């Protein structure tokens, strides 16, 4: 990556490549950052020139409104930091179990107060809305707003190419109906492609349960699932916020299972689904119909909530960083020649 600066002068520097440009063409020359892909560079690969390393990336996501909604039994659905232990059967969690946690390694669970300030809840407050009122299954707007936050993510970001790959270490657990059914996601990975699409994947584990068979409790094999599909991602200097795909997404379910009704005027404002692989896994946990429009009274709370990713990209400060050089363009006052001055050290640069 090269950092380019422009200055206007009536004198022409010597010993530099020069070309002729009129004043109209020079008006387009501004201070900015340019990729080596636009220059012929000897001894450096232009494909990765704009790629920078990140080591402090974070993401915050509540998955869906329903993930913090009131439950018809068990108080509420909630998030917990870390991978929860084996409850032994489909039963309500208790505080004494020690399964519930708001902090585990690089993972934190938090929810907002009435002023929108996020803080870690307690066992006693995990089912309360921002105003301290217990959430109710009777209203799809009665939500805790809890979210999971991962920190210390590592990877790379290439803003010029619009691509990124970031990995996080740690787990969180999604519990529904007070713990009657729960699963965990471990070591998520974010991948963003040049077309603005992306995915957030993780390794899912948990226990197979069935509301029609209270005695069913089966450990599930580790399965890689897509937690979120992303569209329209624009990589900013310090991160981005995007609402994962849900609205308008169709899903297939096995015969005999609760399916997705047709889109209609009554549900078009919230009709959709989480990714197919994710819903397939939830068929085993007993939570499947809570991750897509199923025709139930809680459908309006199921769409995805915004996902925020933050990072500090090395070399994005005010001065030249790693893989950067300063290029000074000398722009004449009158129409004529301008020159480039390149402080490239041992790198040979060809301006074409």
C-alpha positions in Angstrom: 0.0 0.0 0.0 1.2 3.5 -0.8 0.2 6.7 0.8 0.0 9.6 -1.7 0.3 13.3 -1.0 -0.2 16.2 -3.5 1.3 19.6 -3.5 1.0 22.4 -6.0 4.1 24.3 -7.2 5.4 26.3 -10.2 8.7 24.5 -10.3 9.4 21.1 -11.8 11.5 18.6 -9.8 14.3 16.9 -11.6 15.2 13.2 -12.0 11.5 12.1 -11.8 9.1 10.6 -14.2 6.9 13.3 -15.7 3.8 13.5 -17.8 1.5 16.1 -19.2 -1.8 16.9 -17.5 -4.1 19.9 -17.8 -5.5 21.7 -14.8 -8.8 19.9 -15.3 -7.1 16.6 -14.9 -5.1 17.7 -11.9 -8.2 18.7 -10.0 -8.8 15.0 -9.5 -5.5 14.5 -7.6 -6.2 14.5 -3.9 -4.6 13.2 -0.7 -5.5 9.6 -0.1 -4.3 6.0 0.1 -3.7 4.0 -3.1 -3.1 0.3 -3.5 0.0 -1.1 -5.1 -2.4 -2.9 -7.4 -2.6 0.4 -9.4 1.1 0.6 -9.8 3.7 -1.7 -11.3 5.7 -2.8 -8.3 8.9 -4.9 -8.7 9.5 -7.3 -5.8 6.1 -7.0 -4.1 2.9 -8.8 -4.6 0.1 -6.4 -5.4 -2.7 -8.9 -4.6 -2.0 -8.7 -0.8 -0.6 -5.2 -0.6 -3.7 -3.7 1.0 -4.2 -6.6 3.4 -3.5 -5.7 7.1 -3.4 -7.9 10.2 -5.9 -7.5 13.0 -5.3 -9.0 16.5 -7.9 -7.3 18.7 -11.1 -7.9 16.7 -14.4 -8.2 18.5 -18.0 -8.9 17.5 -21.3 -8.3 19.4 -24.5 -10.1 18.4 -27.8 -11.0 20.1 -28.7 -13.5 17.3 -32.4 -12.7 17.4 -35.0 -10.9 19.5 -36.4 -14.3 20.4 -33.0 -15.3 21.9 -33.9 -12.8 24.7 -37.6 -13.3 24.6 -40.1 -14.5 27.2 -40.8 -18.3 27.2 -44.1 -20.0 27.8 -42.3 -22.1 30.4 -39.1 -21.5 32.2 -39.1 -17.7 32.3 -37.1 -16.8 29.2 -34.6 -17.7 26.5 -31.1 -16.4 27.3 -27.4 -16.5 26.3 -24.6 -17.7 28.6 -20.9 -17.4 28.2 -18.9 -20.6 27.7 -20.0 -24.1 26.9 -22.6 -25.3 29.4 -22.2 -28.6 31.1 -24.5 -31.6 30.8 -27.8 -31.1 32.8 -28.5 -34.9 32.4 -32.0 -34.4 31.1 -34.3 -31.8 29.6 -34.9 -29.7 32.8 -34.8 -26.1 34.0 -31.4 -24.8 34.9 -30.9 -23.7 38.5 -28.4 -21.1 39.8 -26.7 -23.9 41.8 -26.0 -25.8 38.6 -23.3 -23.3 37.7 -24.2 -23.5 34.0 -25.1 -19.9 33.7 -22.2 -17.5 33.2 -21.7 -14.0 31.8 -17.9 -14.3 31.3 -15.7 -17.1 30.0 -12.3 -16.4 28.5 -12.8 -14.0 25.6 -16.6 -14.2 25.7 -18.9 -12.0 27.6 -22.7 -11.8 27.8 -24.4 -8.5 28.4 -27.7 -6.7 28.1 -28.8 -3.0 28.0 -30.4 -0.9 30.7 -33.1 1.7 30.1 -30.4 4.2 28.9 -29.0 1.7 26.4 -25.9 1.1 28.4 -24.7 -2.6 28.3 -23.6 -4.5 31.3 -23.4 -8.1 32.5 -26.6 -9.3 33.9 -26.9 -11.7 36.9 -28.8 -14.9 37.3 -31.6 -12.9 38.9 -31.8 -10.2 36.2 -31.1 -12.3 33.0 -34.9 -12.5 32.2 -35.6 -8.8 32.7 -36.1 -6.2 30.0 -34.0 -3.0 30.0 -36.4 -1.4 32.5 -36.1 -4.2 34.9 -39.4 -5.9 34.1 -39.6 -9.6 33.6 -40.1 -10.4 29.9 -43.4 -12.0 28.8 -44.1 -14.6 26.1 -47.3 -12.8 25.5 -45.6 -9.9 23.7 -43.0 -10.2 20.9 -41.6 -6.7 21.9 -40.9 -7.8 25.5 -37.2 -8.7 25.1 -34.1 -8.6 27.2 -31.9 -7.5 24.4 -29.0 -9.7 25.6 -26.1 -10.3 23.4 -22.8 -12.2 23.3 -19.5 -10.3 22.8 -16.3 -12.1 21.5 -12.9 -10.3 21.9 -9.3 -10.9 20.9 -10.1 -12.0 17.4 -7.2 -12.4 14.9 -7.0 -12.4 11.2 -6.7 -10.1 8.2 -8.7 -7.3 6.6 -8.2 -6.0 3.0 -10.4 -3.0 2.6 -9.3 -2.4 -1.0 -10.4 -5.8 -2.0 -13.4 -5.8 0.4 -12.3 -9.1 2.0 -11.7 -10.2 5.6 -11.1 -13.4 7.6 -11.2 -13.2 11.4 -11.1 -16.1 13.9 -12.2 -16.0 17.6 -11.6 -18.5 20.4 -14.3 -19.3 22.9 -17.9 -20.5 23.3 -21.3 -19.3 24.1 -24.5 -21.2 24.9 -28.0 -20.5 23.7 -30.7 -21.7 26.2 -34.4 -21.8 25.5 -37.3 -22.4 27.9 -35.1 -21.8 31.0 -32.7 -24.5 29.9 -35.0 -27.3 28.8 -33.1 -27.2 25.5 -29.7 -25.6 24.8 -26.7 -25.8 22.5 -23.3 -24.1 22.2 -21.2 -22.5 19.5 -17.4 -22.6 19.7 -14.6 -20.8 17.9 -16.5 -18.7 15.4 -14.9 -17.5 12.1 -16.0 -14.5 10.0 -15.3 -14.6 6.3 -16.1 -11.6 4.0 -15.9 -11.8 0.2 -15.2 -9.1 -2.3 -18.8 -8.9 -3.4 -19.9 -7.9 0.1 -21.3 -11.3 1.1 -20.0 -13.2 4.1 -20.6 -15.9 6.7 -20.1 -16.4 10.4 -19.5 -20.1 11.1 -18.8 -22.0 14.3 -18.7 -25.5 15.7 -22.1 -26.4 17.3 -22.6 -28.9 20.1 -25.4 -29.7 22.4 -28.0 -32.2 23.4 -30.9 -33.6 21.5 -34.2 -32.9 23.1 -37.9 -33.2 22.1 -40.8 -31.3 23.6 -43.0 -34.3 22.8 -40.6 -36.7 24.5 -39.3 -35.3 27.9 -37.1 -38.3 28.4 -35.0 -37.7 25.3 -31.5 -36.3 26.0 -28.8 -37.3 23.6 -25.3 -35.7 23.2 -24.9 -34.3 19.7 -21.7 -34.6 17.6 -19.8 -31.5 16.9 -21.1 -30.0 13.7 -19.9 -27.0 11.7 -22.8 -24.7 11.0 -23.3 -21.2 9.5 -24.6 -19.0 12.3 -25.2 -16.1 9.9 -25.1 -15.3 6.2 -24.2 -11.6 5.5 -25.0 -9.3 2.6 -23.9 -5.8 1.8 -20.9 -5.8 4.1 -18.8 -2.6 3.8 -15.5 -2.9 5.6 -14.8 0.3 7.5 -11.5 1.5 8.9 -12.5 0.2 12.3 -15.2 -2.3 11.5 -18.8 -2.6 10.3 -22.4 -3.3 11.4 -24.7 -5.4 9.4 -28.0 -7.3 10.0 -27.5 -10.9 9.0 -29.8 -12.3 6.3 -33.2 -13.6 7.5 -36.0 -11.6 5.9 -37.1 -13.4 2.7 -34.9 -16.5 3.3 -36.7 -19.8 2.8 -35.8 -23.0 4.6 -36.5 -26.7 4.1 -37.5 -29.0 7.0 -37.9 -32.8 7.2 -41.3 -34.2 6.6 -43.5 -34.4 9.7 -41.7 -31.4 11.3 -43.0 -27.9 11.8 -42.5 -26.1 8.5 -42.3 -22.6 7.1 -45.7 -21.3 6.0 -46.0 -19.3 2.7 -45.2 -15.7 2.8 -48.3 -13.6 3.1 -49.5 -10.0 3.8 -49.7 -11.0 7.5 -46.2 -12.2 7.9 -44.2 -10.5 5.2 -42.7 -8.0 7.6 -40.8 -10.8 9.4 -41.0 -13.9 7.2 -37.7 -15.6 6.8 -35.1 -18.0 8.3 -31.6 -18.4 9.7 -29.2 -20.4 7.5 -30.2 -23.9 6.4 -27.3 -25.7 8.1 -28.1 -23.9 11.4 -31.8 -24.9 11.2 -30.8 -28.5 10.3 -28.8 -28.7 13.5 -31.7 -27.2 15.6 -33.9 -30.0 14.4 -31.8 -32.1 16.7 -31.8 -29.7 19.7 -35.6 -29.2 19.7 -35.3 -25.5 18.9 -35.7 -25.6 15.2 -39.0 -23.7 14.8 -37.6 -20.8 16.8 -35.1 -19.9 14.1 -37.6 -19.4 11.2 -41.1 -18.2 10.6 -43.3 -21.2 11.7 -46.7 -19.7 11.9 -46.5 -19.3 15.7 -47.3 -16.3 17.9 -43.6 -15.5 18.4 -42.7 -15.2 14.8 -42.3 -11.4 14.8 -39.4 -11.8 17.4 -37.4 -14.3 15.3 -35.6 -12.1 12.7 -31.9 -11.6 13.2 -30.5 -8.6 15.2 -27.6 -6.4 14.0 -24.1 -7.8 14.2 -21.2 -5.4 14.9 -17.6 -6.2 14.2 -14.8 -4.0 15.4 -11.1 -4.1 14.8 -7.9 -2.1 14.6 -6.0 -2.7 11.4 -2.2 -2.4 11.6 -0.8 0.4 9.4 -4.0 2.5 9.3 -2.6 5.4 11.3 -1.8 8.9 10.0 1.7 8.0 8.9 3.0 5.2 6.7 2.7 1.8 8.3 3.8 -1.7 7.3 3.7 -2.3 3.6 3.2 1.5 3.0 5.3 4.2 1.3 4.8 7.9 0.9 4.5 9.1 -2.7 4.6 12.9 -3.2 3.1 14.4 -6.4 4.3 17.8 -7.4 1.5 19.6 -9.2 2.3 22.8 -11.3 0.2 26.0 -10.9 -0.2 26.1 -14.7 -1.1 23.4 -17.2 2.1 21.4 -17.8 4.1 18.7 -16.3 3.9 17.2 -12.8 6.3 14.8 -11.0 6.2 11.9 -8.6 8.7 11.6 -5.7 8.8 8.1 -4.3 10.5 7.2 -1.1 10.4 3.5 -1.7 13.7 2.4 -0.1 14.7 -0.8 -1.6 11.5 -1.2 -3.5 11.5 -0.4 -7.2 8.3 1.3 -8.4 7.2 1.7 -12.0 4.6 4.4 -12.6 2.8 3.7 -15.9 
